[in-house]
Amino acid sequence: MLPAAVAALGTPGWQNPLDLPAASSYVVFLIDGLGWNLLRDHPDEAPYLNALAAKASPITSGVPSTTATSLTSLGTGLPPGAHGVVGFTSRIPGTNRLIDALRWDADIDPREWQVHDTVFGRAAAAGVTTTTVSKRAFEGSGLSVASQRGATFVGADTIGERISGAVLASSAPNSLTYVYEGELDATGHRRGCTSWAWRHQLAMVDLFALRLREALPSETVLVVTADHGMVDIEVEDRIDVDEEPELLDGVSLFGGEARFRHLYCDGGAVDEVVQRWRERLGDLAWVVTRDEAIAEGWFGSVDTEVRPRFGDAMVACAQDIAIVSTERFPREAELVGLHGSLTDDEMLVPLLVDAC
């Protein structure tokens, strides 16, 4: 998406496969957790965004359908197999430790974990003014550096600050501005995406998007998108590996997230682990080896150094279930709304274009 916007600015050498309209400036507004199906199911709460959606078609996130992976794909223009941010948690190769890609690890340099230039950096080198407008707490974070380095960071904690920051940044000709909003996702995780709280937050986000469009210069194109959707999982539909410890026989490290698990196996145990999980879950989940997932193209082309970050086996939930560990990840086990897997509710996201 971002390379297409850079091309639409008239930057030589860039491609525009999304056929975005030509403009002197672009603002890309990402609403964390706003899946296409969720948006289309709530026309009353989001009249502005649904009016744009009526003239649009969805696009898909990468695999897994989770924030850290999707934001890095957006920021680099690369699939997960290339940029290497392969999930919420994944193994640090050569160790028996997990990296938390949202909070990061102080001893891991995000420039070494994600070695590729970002779209922001490459566009800036080509003469485009690139800016990120997001919460102040995210400035310099590992994920921000991995996915957005090369852009000028504008700290903006409130909606008013973000609109003001985006308007100022986009007033520069030949500019690309990225605006991030995360409260809808946070509300869905805590209260569920079928809750009244989530619906009220969606109405606030819709108003945010409308006010942003109204405040931007008429020559600026606004693109609204998301990183993933969300599903609510009932307590009785959660499989707790701490209550079924046999599921972890032969598993040395349990990673990923509740809807998409990375299982790092003891030497020679992969086939046994896969068979056990397939017998337990049946058609509730896709249980695959790393080789099978890569061969099926789940992650795009996979770089050699990225390959060991994926689980030896992976469990992607196909139905409304979650794989949790109340001992290892107690906070995650309490979340209501979840995402990460390959279902339409999680993978389909909007691509909405308002060119005034």
N, C-alpha and C positions, 0 to 999 in steps of 0.2 A: 504493500500500500504506500509506504513512504517513498520508495523509489519512483512509483508512478506519479506522486505529487511533485517530486523534484523535476521529473520530466515535463509535467504539465506547466511548470514555471518557465519552460523554454530552455532548460539546461542542456547543452549539447552532450551527446553520448549516453543519455539516460532513456530507458524504455518506459512506456505507459500502457501496460497490458490491460489496465482497468478502464482505459479510455476516459480518464478524468478530464474535465474541461480546462482549457488554458486559462491562466490567471496570473496576476502579479504577486499574489501571496496566498498561502494555504494555512488553515488552522485545522489540525486533526485533534478531535476531542474524543478521548477514550473513556468510556464508562465501564468500570470494572464490574463484571458479573451480569451485564445486560445481554442475555442470550436472545437470539432472534425469536424463538418461540415464546419466551416470556414477554417480550415487547409486544408481539402481535396478539397475545392473549389479554392485553390490558389497554385497549384503545381509550377508555375513559380517563385513566390515570396519565396517559402519555399521548395527548392528542397531537402535539407538534411532531414528535418523533414518528408516530404512526402515519401521519400525513406524508412524511418523507418515505416511510417504508412501503406505502401503497404503490410507489413508483420505482421500487428497488427490489433486489433479490439478495438473499443472504450469501455470505462467504463462510469459510470454515476456519477455525483456529487450528493450531498444530496439535500434536500428540506428545505428552498429555495435555488436556485442555485446562491449563492452570496458569495463574498469573505470571509467575516468574518465567516460564517457558514462552508464553505468548508475548509478553512485553519484550523479551529479547529477540524473538522472531520479528516483531514489528520494528524494533530499533536497528536490527542488523540487515533485515531483508533476507535472512537465511533460515533454513529449517533447523529443528533441534539437533539433528545429527551432525550439523556443521558448527553451530554456535556453542553447543555443549551444556546449556542449562536445561537439563533433561527432566526436571520435575521440581516439586516443592522440596523434597529431600532426595538425595542420591549419594552414592558412595564416592568418597574421595579415593581414587585409585591408589593402590599400594598400602591402604590402611583399612581398618575396620571401623571407620567413622563416617558419619553422614554430614554433608553440607546442607544447611538450611538456606535455600536460595532467596528467601525473603529477608532473613535477618543477617545472613552471611557469617563467615568466620573471619576473625581479625587476622589470622595467620595465612589466609589465602588471598592472593592478589587477584582481583576480578579481571585485570588486564591479562593475566596469565591463564585464568580459567576460561575466559572468553577472549580469544586472541585476535579476532577479526575487527577491522574498522567498522564503526557503525555507519548507518546511512547519514546521520547527523554530521559526523566527522568528514565523510567523503563529500557530502553536499557543501559543507562549509569550505572545504578545499577548492570546490568548484565555483565559489563566489556567492553561495546562498547564505543568508542570515538564518541560523538555526537556533531555536529557543525551546526550552522545556519549562512549563509552568506547573508546579506541583507543590505539595506540602513541604515546608521548610525541613522537616525531619528527614526527608528523603535525599537531601543534598549530600553528595559524596558517599551515599550508601553503596554497598557492593553491587546490588542489582542495578542501581542508577548508573554506576560506572560501566558495568558490563553491557548495558543496553542503550545508554544515551550519551556516552562520553562524546565530546566534540560539540555539544550544544551548550549555549549559555543557560545557566539554571536561574530561574526566577522563583523564589520562595513565596508561596501564596497559600495561606491556611484557610481562608474563607472564600465563599463563592464570589463575593465582590472583588476580592483581591485577585482571584484567578481571571475573572472577566477583564478587569483593568489591565492585568499583566499581559493577557492575550491580545487585547486591543493595541496596547503600546507596541508589543513585539511585531504584530502583523502590519503595523503602519509603515514598517520598512519595506521598500520594494524588494522583490525577489527574496521573499522570506518564507520559511517553514516553521510553524509554531505547533508544539505538541502540548496539549492540556490533559491532565489526568484527574479523574474523579473516582474515589474509592468507597464512598459511604454506602452505595447500594449493595455492593458485595459484602461489606462488613455487616450490614443489617440482615442480609440473607443468611450469612453464616450463623449469626446469633439467634435470629428469630424465625428464619425460614422464608423462602421466596413465595409461599402461599399465605403469609401473615399480613395483617393489616398494616403492621409497621413497614413491611417491605413495599406495600402498595403506596403508602404515603410518601416513602422515600423516592419511589419512582416518579411520583408527581412532582417532587422537588427537583429531581434530576431533569425532568422534561422542561420545567420552567427555567432551570439553569441553562439548558441548551438553547431555548428560545431567546432568553435575555442575551446570551452570548452572540447569537446570530444578529439580533437587533443592534448590538453595540459595535459589531465589526464593520469595517469599511465595506461598502457595497462591492468593491472590486475583489474582496477576499472571498475565497471559496471555503466553506465549512464542511468538513467530513466528520461524521459521527460513527464510531465503531465500538467494539468491545473485545475483550480478551477471551471470554468463555461465557457459557450460560450457567445454569445451576438447577439442581433437583433437591427436594426435601426427602430425607430418609428417616423413617420412623425408628424408634428405639428397638422395637422387636425385629427389625430388618437389618440389624447390625451384627456382623459376625466378629466376635472378640477373640483374637488368637490367644489371648491369655486364658480364656476359658476352654480353648481347644488346642492345647500346646502341641499336640501331635502334628498340627499343620506346619509347625516350625522345625520339625525334625529334618536335619540336613540343611537348615537355613542359618547362616552365620550372621546375617545382617538383614533387618526388616526395614525397608525404606519406602519412598514414594509418598502416597497419601491415600485417604480412605477409599477413593474411587479408582485409584490406579496405583497398584503396589509394585515396587521393585523388590524382588527376592534375590538376595545374593547368597549363593549356595556353596556348601562345602565341596571340595574337589570330588567329582564323580557322582554327585548327588542330584544333578539337575533333572534327569529323566524321572527319577523317583519322586522328587518334589512336584514336578509338573503333573505326574499321574495322580498323586494324592490330592492335589488341589482340583484337578478336573473331576475326580470322583466326588469330592465334597460339594462342588459348586454346580456341576452340570451346565445347563444353559443359563445360569444366573450370571456367568462371567466368561470372558475370553481369557483362557489361560494359555500362554505361549512361551516358548523359549526366546531368548534374545535373538538367536539366528532367524527364527521364524518371523518375528516382528520386523526385523530389518529387511528380510527378503520380501515381506509384504508391503514394504515402503512406508511403514508407520511414521518414520522420523526423517524421511528424505535420505539423501546421500549421507552416510555416516563416516566421519573422519576417524582415523586410527586411534588418536588420543582420546576421542570421545567414547568410543565403543565400551570400554570397561566401566563407564559411569552408569550404563543401563544395567538393570538387574539381569542375572543369568536366566531368571524366569520372571514373567510379568503377569499380573492379574488385573484385567480391565473389566469393571462391572458392566454387565449388559442389561441387567434389570435394576429395580430400585432397592439395591442393597449397598452396604458399605463394609469394608474390611478394616476394623479398628484394633487398637491395642490400648486398653485403659491404663496399662502400666507404663509403656514407652511414650505414648502420646496422649496423656489424659485430657488436655484441652481440646485437641482435635476430636476426641471421642464424644465430646459434649456438643459439638456443632450440629445445627439442624440442617442448614443448606450446605450442599457439597457439590464438587465438580472434579473433573480430571479425566473422565473416561471418554469413550468414542460415540456416545449416543447423540442423536440430533439435538436434544435439549441442552447438551453441554458443548457441542462442537459448532453449531451454527450461530453466527454472530452477524449483526447488521453492518452494512456498508451504505450509509446514508449521505447523500451529497446535496447541499443547499448552496447553490450559486447565485441566489437572489434573482 
